[in-house]
Amino acid sequence: MAINIDGKEIETTDSGFLVDIGDWSEEVASIIAQEEGLELTDRHWDVINYLRDEFINNNGNLPNTRNMVKTMAKAWGDKKLNAKVLYDLFPGNPSKQAGRIGGLPESRRKGGY
C-alpha cells in the first residue's frame, strides 16, 4: 500500500501505518483520515498531536486509550471525559486509529484500554 501526494509515493504497511515516520505531514494525516471516513476537527488534532509528542519526545511511548482519556480530560478541562468520547472521534480504536493518522508505528500491545 502507498499514499501518493504530489507525485511522491509514501510507503505504508499492509495495515495502513507509515513505514517511515519522517514521511508524515498534516496533509498525509488528512488523506489517511479521509480514507477512514473521518473529518479531522480540533479535538482530533489534539489527540493526534498528543500521541506524536509522546512517541517522539518520550522514548517511543504509545499511550493506550486509558492514558489518552486522562490526558485529554486535563487538556480539555473535562473531568467527565470517558473512552466513549475518544471512540466517537476515532471509532476504529482511538490509540490505533489516531496513531495511524499521526504517522506512528503500529502498536503491538493487546487490548487498548
All heavy atoms as an XYZ file, in Angstrom:
889
protein
N       0.844     -1.185      0.000
C       0.000      0.000      0.000
C       0.884      1.241      0.000
O       2.006      1.221      0.478
C      -0.888      0.009      1.240
C      -1.908     -1.105      1.304
S      -2.873     -1.134      2.840
C      -3.693      0.427      2.792
N       0.327      2.322     -0.503
C       1.070      3.573     -0.536
C       0.086      4.737     -0.633
O      -1.058      4.584     -1.037
C       2.027      3.601     -1.708
N       0.581      5.904     -0.232
C      -0.171      7.145     -0.350
C       0.584      8.007     -1.356
O       1.802      8.144     -1.268
C      -0.243      7.863      1.014
C      -0.971      6.997      2.035
C      -0.910      9.220      0.880
C      -0.863      7.503      3.461
N      -0.128      8.562     -2.300
C       0.502      9.423     -3.297
C       0.125     10.871     -3.043
O      -1.056     11.204     -2.983
C       0.075      9.011     -4.709
C       0.669      7.685     -5.098
O       1.882      7.523     -5.072
N      -0.177      6.732     -5.440
N       1.162     11.717     -2.895
C       0.956     13.149     -2.697
C       1.877     13.886     -3.658
O       3.097     13.742     -3.584
C       1.269     13.574     -1.247
C       0.306     12.900     -0.276
C       1.198     15.084     -1.105
C       0.557     13.232      1.171
N       1.286     14.648     -4.550
C       2.054     15.448     -5.500
C       3.123     14.631     -6.206
O       4.274     15.064     -6.340
C       2.685     16.656     -4.805
C       1.644     17.597     -4.208
O       0.552     17.719     -4.803
O       1.921     18.192     -3.153
N       2.775     13.420     -6.608
C       3.700     12.573     -7.337
C       4.686     11.816     -6.473
O       5.461     11.010     -6.974
N       4.680     12.063     -5.167
C       5.562     11.334     -4.258
C       4.785     10.180     -3.637
O       3.683     10.356     -3.139
C       6.084     12.242     -3.148
C       7.013     11.522     -2.190
C       7.482     12.417     -1.064
C       8.373     11.595     -0.134
N       8.699     12.322      1.085
N       5.380      8.995     -3.685
C       4.744      7.816     -3.110
C       5.263      7.602     -1.692
O       6.465      7.499     -1.482
C       5.029      6.585     -3.966
C       4.244      5.366     -3.520
C       4.378      4.233     -4.508
O       3.738      4.307     -5.568
O       5.115      3.288     -4.186
N       4.342      7.545     -0.735
C       4.687      7.332      0.670
C       4.282      5.916      1.027
O       3.102      5.556      0.951
C       3.994      8.372      1.571
C       4.500      9.765      1.193
C       4.236      8.064      3.034
C       3.784     10.893      1.852
N       5.256      5.127      1.410
C       5.038      3.706      1.664
C       4.335      3.481      2.997
O       4.653      4.112      4.004
C       6.388      2.984      1.658
C       6.272      1.472      1.692
C       7.636      0.794      1.634
O       8.657      1.485      1.520
O       7.639     -0.444      1.713
N       3.363      2.551      2.983
C       2.661      2.152      4.193
C       2.715      0.627      4.333
O       2.969     -0.087      3.379
C       1.180      2.595      4.173
O       0.512      1.957      3.094
C       1.046      4.101      4.057
N       2.438      0.174      5.547
C       2.367     -1.262      5.800
C       1.039     -1.793      5.288
O       0.159     -1.024      4.891
C       2.483     -1.551      7.311
O       1.325     -1.008      7.966
C       3.752     -0.971      7.912
N       0.867     -3.096      5.357
C      -0.401     -3.706      4.930
C      -1.584     -3.203      5.756
O      -2.715     -3.192      5.279
C      -0.320     -5.234      5.030
C       0.599     -5.828      3.979
O       0.857     -5.155      2.954
O       1.066     -6.961      4.181
N      -1.329     -2.783      6.996
C      -2.417     -2.292      7.850
C      -2.540     -0.770      7.816
O      -3.279     -0.192      8.614
C      -2.257     -2.808      9.282
O      -0.958     -2.560      9.762
N      -1.830     -0.104      6.897
C      -2.023      1.321      6.679
C      -1.157      2.256      7.497
O      -1.350      3.474      7.452
N      -0.190      1.739      8.237
C       0.714      2.578      9.021
C       1.893      2.996      8.154
O       2.362      2.222      7.312
C       1.214      1.828     10.260
C       0.160      1.645     11.310
C      -0.768      0.628     11.203
C       0.084      2.499     12.398
C      -1.756      0.447     12.159
C      -0.897      2.340     13.359
C      -1.816      1.315     13.246
N       2.390      4.218      8.357
C       3.545      4.670      7.592
C       4.755      3.819      7.921
O       4.986      3.480      9.074
C       3.868      6.136      7.905
C       2.832      7.190      7.538
C       3.395      8.588      7.806
C       2.386      7.074      6.093
N       5.538      3.514      6.905
C       6.781      2.764      7.107
C       7.825      3.677      7.744
O       8.590      3.259      8.605
C       7.285      2.177      5.768
C       8.671      1.597      5.903
C       6.298      1.121      5.265
N       7.839      4.959      7.348
C       8.808      5.927      7.849
C       8.067      7.103      8.465
O       7.380      7.850      7.755
C       9.703      6.395      6.693
C      10.762      7.407      7.100
O      10.799      7.833      8.270
O      11.563      7.783      6.223
N       8.219      7.285      9.780
C       7.540      8.377     10.483
C       7.918      9.734      9.895
O       7.147     10.685      9.948
C       7.830      8.319     12.001
C       6.967      9.315     12.769
C       9.292      8.533     12.285
C       7.086      9.231     14.270
N       9.098      9.820      9.283
C       9.550     11.058      8.676
C       8.742     11.478      7.457
O       8.824     12.626      7.021
N       7.955     10.579      6.910
C       7.103     10.895      5.762
C       5.810     11.592      6.168
O       5.045     12.044      5.317
C       6.743      9.614      4.993
C       7.902      9.066      4.200
O       8.812      9.835      3.839
O       7.902      7.842      3.944
N       5.547     11.698      7.473
C       4.278     12.242      7.944
C       4.213     13.744      7.744
O       5.203     14.472      7.886
C       4.078     11.929      9.435
C       2.734     12.349      9.933
C       1.588     11.637      9.871
C       2.400     13.592     10.569
N       0.547     12.344     10.434
C       1.023     13.552     10.863
C       3.114     14.723     10.911
C       0.360     14.599     11.491
C       2.457     15.778     11.532
C       1.088     15.706     11.821
N       3.033     14.211      7.437
C       2.713     15.641      7.403
C       1.220     15.759      7.690
O       0.494     14.757      7.677
C       3.030     16.247      6.034
O       2.151     15.719      5.055
N       0.763     16.967      7.934
C      -0.672     17.146      8.160
C      -1.464     16.761      6.915
O      -2.582     16.258      7.024
C      -0.971     18.579      8.593
C      -0.500     18.867     10.005
C      -0.937     20.213     10.537
O      -1.686     20.941      9.839
O      -0.532     20.541     11.661
N      -0.880     16.958      5.746
C      -1.548     16.560      4.510
C      -1.695     15.044      4.438
O      -2.758     14.529      4.069
C      -0.764     17.071      3.300
C      -1.465     16.810      1.988
C      -0.721     17.376      0.791
O       0.437     17.805      0.927
O      -1.320     17.359     -0.300
N      -0.638     14.322      4.820
C      -0.699     12.856      4.868
C      -1.779     12.429      5.859
O      -2.589     11.549      5.575
C       0.672     12.250      5.239
C       0.549     10.767      5.542
C       1.684     12.493      4.134
N      -1.801     13.071      7.029
C      -2.803     12.747      8.050
C      -4.210     12.950      7.507
O      -5.099     12.113      7.719
C      -2.580     13.597      9.297
N      -4.416     14.044      6.816
C      -5.748     14.331      6.262
C      -6.166     13.286      5.235
O      -7.330     12.881      5.197
C      -5.769     15.725      5.633
O      -5.585     16.703      6.635
N      -5.219     12.828      4.429
C      -5.527     11.795      3.431
C      -5.884     10.478      4.111
O      -6.866      9.830      3.758
C      -4.353     11.623      2.450
C      -4.249     12.844      1.550
C      -4.516     10.353      1.618
C      -2.989     12.911      0.724
N      -5.100     10.078      5.114
C      -5.393      8.832      5.838
C      -6.758      8.938      6.508
O      -7.573      8.013      6.442
C      -4.288      8.515      6.869
C      -2.960      8.229      6.162
C      -4.700      7.329      7.745
C      -1.765      8.153      7.099
N      -7.022     10.072      7.152
C      -8.310     10.266      7.827
C      -9.460     10.193      6.833
O     -10.486      9.548      7.105
C      -8.321     11.603      8.565
N      -9.293     10.831      5.701
C     -10.339     10.808      4.672
C     -10.599      9.382      4.208
O     -11.752      8.979      4.043
C      -9.932     11.691      3.499
C     -10.988     11.821      2.437
C     -10.547     12.747      1.312
O      -9.370     13.053      1.150
N     -11.513     13.198      0.537
N      -9.529      8.592      4.014
C      -9.681      7.197      3.610
C     -10.437      6.392      4.667
O     -11.087      5.403      4.344
C      -8.312      6.563      3.353
C      -7.643      7.064      2.099
C      -6.222      6.553      1.922
O      -5.689      5.874      2.835
O      -5.625      6.831      0.866
N     -10.340      6.833      5.921
C     -11.019      6.137      7.011
C     -12.377      6.756      7.331
O     -13.020      6.387      8.312
C     -10.115      6.127      8.247
C      -8.843      5.348      7.962
C      -8.058      4.987      9.200
O      -8.598      5.088     10.326
O      -6.906      4.564      9.039
N     -12.797      7.721      6.523
C     -14.114      8.320      6.694
C     -14.193      9.334      7.817
O     -15.282      9.590      8.334
N     -13.061      9.934      8.185
C     -13.044     10.921      9.266
C     -12.738     12.309      8.736
O     -11.882     12.480      7.870
C     -11.977     10.560     10.304
C     -12.139      9.255     11.066
C     -10.957      9.040     11.999
C     -13.441      9.242     11.847
N     -13.440     13.293      9.281
C     -13.120     14.693      9.027
C     -12.491     15.216     10.310
O     -13.126     15.220     11.376
C     -14.386     15.483      8.685
C     -14.092     16.911      8.320
C     -15.332     17.649      7.859
O     -16.238     17.027      7.281
O     -15.378     18.867      8.095
N     -11.242     15.636     10.222
C     -10.492     15.993     11.420
C     -10.900     17.352     11.969
O     -10.896     18.360     11.256
C      -8.991     15.979     11.120
C      -8.425     14.629     10.687
C      -6.943     14.748     10.346
C      -8.642     13.566     11.749
N     -11.259     17.350     13.260
C     -11.606     18.571     13.992
C     -10.440     18.933     14.908
O      -9.447     18.207     14.991
C     -12.861     18.339     14.852
O     -12.538     17.368     15.868
C     -14.041     17.848     14.019
N     -10.585     20.039     15.625
C      -9.543     20.437     16.577
C      -9.289     19.350     17.616
O      -8.143     19.114     18.000
C      -9.918     21.744     17.280
C      -9.813     22.954     16.357
O      -9.161     22.850     15.297
O     -10.393     24.001     16.702
N     -10.341     18.690     18.055
C     -10.150     17.619     19.044
C      -9.384     16.434     18.465
O      -8.561     15.834     19.136
C     -11.482     17.168     19.633
C     -11.998     18.169     20.660
C     -13.010     17.564     21.564
N     -13.184     18.431     22.717
C     -13.834     18.091     23.799
N     -14.384     16.901     23.878
N     -13.948     18.919     24.798
N      -9.653     16.091     17.218
C      -8.879     15.036     16.558
C      -7.396     15.417     16.558
O      -6.536     14.611     16.900
C      -9.328     14.839     15.098
C     -10.643     14.164     14.939
N     -11.812     14.868     14.772
C     -10.980     12.852     14.904
C     -12.818     14.011     14.630
N     -12.332     12.773     14.707
N      -7.124     16.661     16.150
C      -5.734     17.116     16.086
C      -5.084     17.132     17.471
O      -3.894     16.836     17.598
C      -5.644     18.482     15.421
C      -5.807     18.397     13.942
C      -6.844     18.865     13.192
C      -4.906     17.786     13.010
N      -6.641     18.579     11.861
C      -5.459     17.919     11.726
C      -3.684     17.128     13.140
C      -4.837     17.429     10.579
C      -3.054     16.642     12.001
C      -3.632     16.796     10.742
N      -5.854     17.495     18.508
C      -5.308     17.454     19.875
C      -4.808     16.050     20.206
O      -3.720     15.881     20.750
C      -6.372     17.868     20.908
C      -6.692     19.340     20.896
O      -5.925     20.136     20.307
O      -7.733     19.704     21.489
N      -5.620     15.046     19.895
C      -5.255     13.660     20.188
C      -4.061     13.229     19.334
O      -3.095     12.643     19.845
C      -6.458     12.708     19.969
C      -6.038     11.255     20.125
C      -7.596     13.044     20.934
N      -4.108     13.522     18.056
C      -3.012     13.148     17.155
C      -1.702     13.792     17.605
O      -0.668     13.127     17.698
C      -3.359     13.539     15.701
C      -4.501     12.664     15.176
C      -2.129     13.440     14.799
C      -5.168     13.194     13.915
N      -1.748     15.085     17.896
C      -0.533     15.788     18.317
C      -0.022     15.283     19.660
O       1.198     15.193     19.870
C      -0.763     17.293     18.335
C      -0.885     17.862     16.934
O      -0.237     17.398     16.004
N      -1.738     18.853     16.776
N      -0.917     14.937     20.568
C      -0.509     14.345     21.848
C       0.222     13.028     21.613
O       1.305     12.797     22.171
C      -1.730     14.136     22.749
C      -1.510     13.128     23.846
C      -0.609     13.378     24.875
C      -2.190     11.915     23.847
C      -0.388     12.440     25.877
C      -1.980     10.984     24.838
C      -1.080     11.248     25.846
O      -0.868     10.312     26.835
N      -0.345     12.158     20.777
C       0.297     10.870     20.518
C       1.657     11.046     19.849
O       2.619     10.366     20.200
C      -0.605      9.987     19.650
C      -1.866      9.459     20.317
C      -2.688      8.652     19.316
C      -1.537      8.617     21.527
N       1.735     11.954     18.892
C       3.028     12.204     18.234
C       4.050     12.737     19.228
O       5.207     12.309     19.219
C       2.852     13.176     17.062
C       2.182     12.522     15.859
C       2.152     13.434     14.657
N       3.459     13.945     14.280
C       4.367     13.257     13.573
N       4.103     12.029     13.169
N       5.514     13.806     13.264
N       3.641     13.659     20.071
C       4.555     14.211     21.072
C       5.047     13.124     22.019
O       6.240     13.052     22.332
C       3.869     15.338     21.853
C       4.791     15.959     22.870
O       5.834     16.516     22.472
O       4.482     15.876     24.080
N       4.150     12.277     22.482
C       4.539     11.188     23.382
C       5.536     10.250     22.704
O       6.516      9.844     23.312
C       3.311     10.386     23.829
C       2.574     10.999     24.977
C       3.389     11.027     26.254
O       3.825      9.956     26.735
O       3.590     12.131     26.774
N       5.275      9.901     21.458
C       6.159      8.969     20.764
C       7.523      9.607     20.492
O       8.567      9.019     20.771
C       5.529      8.495     19.448
C       6.364      7.464     18.750
C       6.312      6.140     19.133
C       7.225      7.827     17.719
C       7.099      5.182     18.512
C       8.014      6.874     17.093
C       7.953      5.550     17.492
N       7.509     10.810     19.964
C       8.752     11.462     19.548
C       9.577     11.930     20.744
O      10.799     11.798     20.751
C       8.439     12.633     18.585
C       7.863     12.073     17.277
C       9.677     13.492     18.326
C       7.217     13.118     16.380
N       8.927     12.464     21.764
C       9.650     13.085     22.880
C       9.666     12.273     24.166
O      10.173     12.748     25.175
C       9.074     14.481     23.154
C       9.227     15.403     21.963
O      10.290     15.477     21.366
N       8.152     16.067     21.593
N       9.089     11.069     24.139
C       9.034     10.256     25.346
C       9.445      8.815     25.037
O       8.730      7.867     25.357
C       7.641     10.320     25.979
C       7.603      9.773     27.394
O       8.633      9.501     28.003
N       6.402      9.602     27.912
N      10.572      8.681     24.350
C      11.195      7.384     24.147
C      10.292      6.350     23.464
O      10.236      5.193     23.853
C      11.704      6.834     25.490
C      12.758      5.768     25.321
O      13.481      5.751     24.335
N      12.832      4.865     26.279
N       9.548      6.785     22.457
C       8.717      5.857     21.695
C       7.458      5.398     22.405
O       6.877      4.376     22.036
N       6.991      6.169     23.392
C       5.784      5.801     24.129
C       4.555      5.883     23.227
O       4.335      6.872     22.540
C       5.605      6.734     25.332
C       4.390      6.389     26.165
O       4.072      5.221     26.383
N       3.703      7.397     26.656
N       3.758      4.813     23.233
C       2.484      4.778     22.520
C       1.377      4.604     23.560
O       1.067      3.481     23.954
C       2.463      3.630     21.506
C       3.406      3.764     20.326
C       3.502      2.449     19.557
C       2.960      4.886     19.410
N       0.785      5.714     24.041
C      -0.217      5.629     25.108
C      -1.426      4.787     24.711
O      -1.861      4.811     23.566
C      -0.642      7.075     25.335
C       0.458      7.894     24.766
C       1.024      7.087     23.636
N      -1.968      4.074     25.703
C      -3.197      3.328     25.463
C      -4.391      4.260     25.677
O      -4.238      5.418     26.067
C      -3.268      2.075     26.337
C      -3.309      2.388     27.818
O      -3.610      3.503     28.238
N      -3.001      1.410     28.639
N      -5.574      3.757     25.411
C      -6.778      4.589     25.477
C      -6.996      5.150     26.880
O      -7.377      6.314     27.027
C      -8.002      3.790     24.993
O      -7.750      3.347     23.649
C      -9.262      4.632     25.016
N      -6.734      4.374     27.906
C      -6.927      4.866     29.275
C      -6.064      6.098     29.535
O      -6.533      7.098     30.071
C      -6.590      3.771     30.292
C      -6.680      4.265     31.728
C      -6.504      3.150     32.688
N      -7.711      2.335     32.578
C      -8.025      1.349     33.363
N      -7.216      0.996     34.337
N      -9.128      0.672     33.211
N      -4.793      6.042     29.144
C      -3.908      7.190     29.333
C      -4.320      8.365     28.458
O      -4.193      9.522     28.856
C      -2.456      6.798     29.069
C      -1.918      5.889     30.143
O      -2.320      5.973     31.292
N      -1.017      5.002     29.775
N      -4.833      8.062     27.284
C      -5.313      9.122     26.409
C      -6.496      9.844     27.043
O      -6.578     11.075     26.999
C      -5.723      8.534     25.056
C      -4.542      8.041     24.240
S      -5.041      7.073     22.790
C      -5.922      8.301     21.838
N      -7.420      9.097     27.656
C      -8.580      9.699     28.320
C      -8.115     10.640     29.420
O      -8.581     11.785     29.517
C      -9.530      8.610     28.885
C     -10.565      9.216     29.820
C     -10.214      7.862     27.757
N      -7.195     10.187     30.252
C      -6.699     11.016     31.361
C      -6.067     12.306     30.849
O      -6.335     13.390     31.358
C      -5.683     10.233     32.194
C      -6.295      9.128     33.005
C      -5.218      8.369     33.760
C      -5.798      7.182     34.503
N      -4.749      6.431     35.217
N      -5.232     12.190     29.828
C      -4.536     13.358     29.310
C      -5.486     14.323     28.609
O      -5.411     15.540     28.814
C      -3.413     12.932     28.345
O      -2.505     12.097     29.062
C      -2.676     14.128     27.791
N      -6.393     13.806     27.810
C      -7.329     14.675     27.096
C      -8.321     15.324     28.061
O      -8.718     16.469     27.852
C      -8.058     13.902     25.999
C      -7.169     13.452     24.847
S      -6.389     14.800     23.920
C      -4.751     14.830     24.624
N      -8.697     14.624     29.116
C      -9.588     15.219     30.127
C      -8.937     16.458     30.732
O      -9.586     17.497     30.909
C      -9.927     14.195     31.210
N      -7.649     16.349     31.023
C      -6.924     17.509     31.560
C      -6.805     18.603     30.512
O      -7.038     19.775     30.793
C      -5.526     17.090     32.025
C      -5.519     16.274     33.287
C      -4.103     15.872     33.654
C      -4.110     14.887     34.813
N      -2.752     14.363     35.080
N      -6.430     18.234     29.299
C      -6.219     19.217     28.238
C      -7.503     19.965     27.888
O      -7.475     21.163     27.613
C      -5.656     18.533     26.998
N      -8.613     19.248     27.887
C      -9.886     19.842     27.506
C     -10.684     20.352     28.699
O     -11.776     20.888     28.537
C     -10.733     18.831     26.728
C     -10.123     18.418     25.416
C      -9.258     19.136     24.642
C     -10.347     17.191     24.720
N      -8.928     18.429     23.511
C      -9.575     17.230     23.530
C     -11.110     16.061     24.988
C      -9.561     16.195     22.603
C     -11.088     15.025     24.067
C     -10.328     15.089     22.893
N     -10.166     20.168     29.921
C     -10.871     20.621     31.114
C     -12.201     19.922     31.314
O     -13.164     20.518     31.784
N     -12.248     18.641     30.978
C     -13.487     17.860     31.052
C     -13.295     16.703     32.021
O     -12.817     15.641     31.641
C     -13.846     17.336     29.656
C     -15.182     16.628     29.609
O     -15.771     16.354     30.679
O     -15.636     16.325     28.490
N     -13.692     16.912     33.268
C     -13.485     15.891     34.302
C     -14.332     14.643     34.068
O     -14.061     13.598     34.625
C     -13.784     16.466     35.684
C     -12.803     17.536     36.095
C     -13.110     18.084     37.464
C     -12.128     19.200     37.774
N     -12.332     19.748     39.090
N     -15.362     14.732     33.236
C     -16.235     13.587     32.993
C     -15.915     12.871     31.677
O     -16.649     11.987     31.271
C     -17.692     14.044     32.996
C     -18.141     14.551     34.349
C     -19.590     14.930     34.358
C     -19.967     15.426     35.746
N     -21.382     15.725     35.842
N     -14.820     13.248     31.061
C     -14.439     12.618     29.803
C     -14.237     11.122     30.014
O     -13.670     10.705     31.017
C     -13.135     13.243     29.282
C     -12.707     12.777     27.906
C     -13.499     13.513     26.830
C     -11.233     13.023     27.699
N     -14.727     10.333     29.062
C     -14.533      8.890     29.145
C     -14.122      8.352     27.779
O     -14.044      9.086     26.800
C     -15.800      8.194     29.667
C     -17.012      8.456     28.800
O     -16.913      8.583     27.581
N     -18.178      8.536     29.422
N     -13.845      7.080     27.727
C     -13.357      6.465     26.499
C     -14.356      6.612     25.348
O     -13.950      6.684     24.189
C     -13.037      4.990     26.744
N     -15.649      6.681     25.651
C     -16.658      6.813     24.595
C     -16.404      8.059     23.749
O     -16.565      8.029     22.530
C     -18.062      6.852     25.187
C     -19.131      6.930     24.100
C     -20.517      7.110     24.667
C     -21.587      7.216     23.618
N     -21.333      8.051     22.461
N     -15.981      9.135     24.387
C     -15.704     10.366     23.647
C     -14.587     10.139     22.633
O     -14.682     10.564     21.486
C     -15.340     11.510     24.625
C     -14.889     12.752     23.871
C     -16.515     11.834     25.539
N     -13.537      9.432     23.044
C     -12.435      9.150     22.121
C     -12.859      8.170     21.030
O     -12.446      8.296     19.878
C     -11.218      8.630     22.870
C     -10.544      9.640     23.809
C      -9.303      9.032     24.439
C     -10.202     10.933     23.097
N     -13.705      7.203     21.394
C     -14.212      6.265     20.377
C     -15.151      6.969     19.400
O     -15.244      6.573     18.241
C     -14.900      5.062     21.025
C     -13.937      3.962     21.376
C     -13.384      3.879     22.646
C     -13.568      3.006     20.432
C     -12.483      2.867     22.973
C     -12.667      1.998     20.743
C     -12.134      1.932     22.017
O     -11.243      0.941     22.319
N     -15.843      8.011     19.853
C     -16.667      8.792     18.929
C     -15.776      9.527     17.919
O     -16.134      9.657     16.752
C     -17.531      9.808     19.683
C     -18.681      9.158     20.437
O     -19.006      7.980     20.163
O     -19.256      9.828     21.324
N     -14.614      9.993     18.371
C     -13.670     10.669     17.485
C     -12.970      9.686     16.555
O     -12.777      9.957     15.372
C     -12.618     11.431     18.295
C     -13.086     12.645     19.077
C     -11.979     13.141     19.993
C     -13.531     13.750     18.136
N     -12.532      8.555     17.131
C     -11.763      7.547     16.408
C     -12.415      6.180     16.605
O     -11.971      5.389     17.423
C     -10.310      7.513     16.908
C      -9.571      8.801     16.701
C      -9.429      9.705     17.738
C      -9.024      9.094     15.466
C      -8.746     10.900     17.545
C      -8.340     10.283     15.264
C      -8.196     11.189     16.310
N     -13.487      5.891     15.867
C     -14.239      4.648     16.083
C     -13.447      3.377     15.798
O     -13.823      2.304     16.246
C     -15.432      4.772     15.142
C     -15.122      5.874     14.206
C     -14.087      6.735     14.839
N     -12.333      3.486     15.096
C     -11.524      2.312     14.793
C     -10.514      1.998     15.876
O      -9.513      1.355     15.591
N     -10.733      2.420     17.097
C      -9.871      2.269     18.273
C      -8.991      3.512     18.388
O      -8.105      3.715     17.565
C      -9.016      1.001     18.220
C      -8.183      0.817     19.480
O      -7.632      1.765     20.024
N      -8.078     -0.410     19.941
N      -9.227      4.344     19.397
C      -8.531      5.621     19.493
C      -7.008      5.538     19.414
O      -6.388      6.290     18.664
C      -8.985      6.177     20.846
C     -10.304      5.544     21.077
C     -10.209      4.175     20.467
N      -6.399      4.644     20.174
C      -4.935      4.622     20.178
C      -4.378      4.151     18.838
O      -3.389      4.689     18.347
C      -4.402      3.771     21.331
O      -4.809      2.431     21.226
N      -5.015      3.183     18.216
C      -4.513      2.666     16.933
C      -4.859      3.599     15.766
O      -3.993      3.929     14.954
C      -5.054      1.271     16.670
C      -4.411      0.219     17.565
C      -4.794     -1.168     17.116
C      -4.183     -2.183     18.039
N      -2.935     -2.701     17.524
N      -6.104      4.010     15.679
C      -6.521      4.827     14.541
C      -5.866      6.213     14.585
O      -5.360      6.689     13.563
C      -8.043      4.961     14.505
C      -8.562      5.582     13.229
C     -10.071      5.512     13.135
O     -10.776      5.563     14.137
N     -10.567      5.405     11.913
N      -5.833      6.843     15.750
C      -5.185      8.154     15.859
C      -3.681      8.023     15.616
O      -3.067      8.897     15.005
C      -5.464      8.771     17.222
N      -3.091      6.930     16.077
C      -1.671      6.695     15.825
C      -1.380      6.507     14.349
O      -0.392      7.022     13.825
N      -2.241      5.779     13.659
C      -2.068      5.572     12.214
C      -2.150      6.914     11.488
O      -1.312      7.244     10.652
C      -3.123      4.597     11.674
C      -2.976      4.305     10.204
C      -3.901      3.223      9.654
N      -5.198      3.131     10.263
C      -5.573      2.161     11.126
N      -4.739      1.205     11.462
N      -6.782      2.155     11.638
N      -3.159      7.714     11.832
C      -3.318      9.026     11.200
C      -2.140      9.932     11.555
O      -1.703     10.737     10.744
C      -4.664      9.656     11.611
C      -5.825      8.830     11.037
C      -4.756     11.107     11.157
C      -7.189      9.177     11.591
N      -1.595      9.750     12.754
C      -0.452     10.536     13.200
C       0.887     10.059     12.680
O       1.921     10.626     13.014
N       0.891      9.019     11.858
C       2.123      8.543     11.249
C       3.000      7.701     12.147
O       4.167      7.470     11.842
N       2.446      7.223     13.251
C       3.221      6.439     14.213
C       3.232      4.963     13.837
O       2.345      4.493     13.118
C       2.638      6.624     15.613
C       2.563      8.075     16.077
C       1.903      8.160     17.445
C       3.941      8.716     16.101
N       4.205      4.214     14.354
C       4.220      2.770     14.074
C       3.061      2.069     14.772
O       2.520      2.565     15.765
C       5.562      2.303     14.627
C       6.019      3.357     15.543
C       5.345      4.637     15.147
N       2.697      0.920     14.248
C       1.601      0.142     14.821
C       1.993     -0.405     16.185
O       3.059     -0.978     16.356
C       1.236     -1.006     13.888
C       0.015     -1.773     14.325
C      -0.453     -2.748     13.274
O       0.244     -2.956     12.262
O      -1.546     -3.319     13.465
N       1.110     -0.234     17.155
C       1.327     -0.773     18.498
C       1.054     -2.264     18.469
O       0.083     -2.723     17.861
C       0.375     -0.109     19.487
O       0.443     -0.736     20.735
N       1.895     -3.018     19.122
C       1.738     -4.479     19.158
C       1.120     -4.976     20.455
O       0.947     -6.159     20.637
C       3.107     -5.151     18.971
C       3.740     -4.831     17.649
C       2.966     -5.462     16.530
N       3.602     -5.178     15.245
C       2.983     -5.210     14.104
N       1.733     -5.522     14.048
N       3.622     -4.945     12.994
N       0.765     -4.049     21.357
C       0.174     -4.494     22.626
C      -1.239     -5.000     22.387
O      -1.908     -4.619     21.450
C       0.178     -3.369     23.654
C      -0.806     -2.286     23.362
C      -0.872     -1.251     24.494
N      -1.612     -0.113     24.016
C      -1.103      0.929     23.413
N       0.196      1.003     23.219
N      -1.859      1.899     22.989
N      -1.680     -5.846     23.289
C      -3.040     -6.386     23.212
C      -3.963     -5.455     23.970
O      -3.553     -4.718     24.846
C      -3.103     -7.785     23.779
C      -2.303     -8.748     22.949
C      -2.468    -10.150     23.414
C      -1.660    -11.043     22.490
N      -1.889    -12.429     22.703
N      -5.225     -5.535     23.659
C      -6.191     -4.691     24.336
C      -6.169     -3.304     23.727
O      -5.939     -3.117     22.571
N      -6.332     -2.312     24.508
C      -6.352     -0.944     24.013
C      -6.897     -0.012     25.048
O      -6.853      1.184     24.918
N      -7.436     -0.572     26.112
C      -7.932      0.290     27.170
C      -6.912      0.272     28.265
O      -6.341      1.182     28.685
C      -9.276     -0.198     27.719
C      -9.926      0.877     28.545
C     -10.638      1.887     27.970
C      -9.775      0.882     29.910
C     -11.205      2.884     28.717
C     -10.334      1.891     30.678
C     -11.059      2.882     30.076
O     -11.608      3.878     30.832
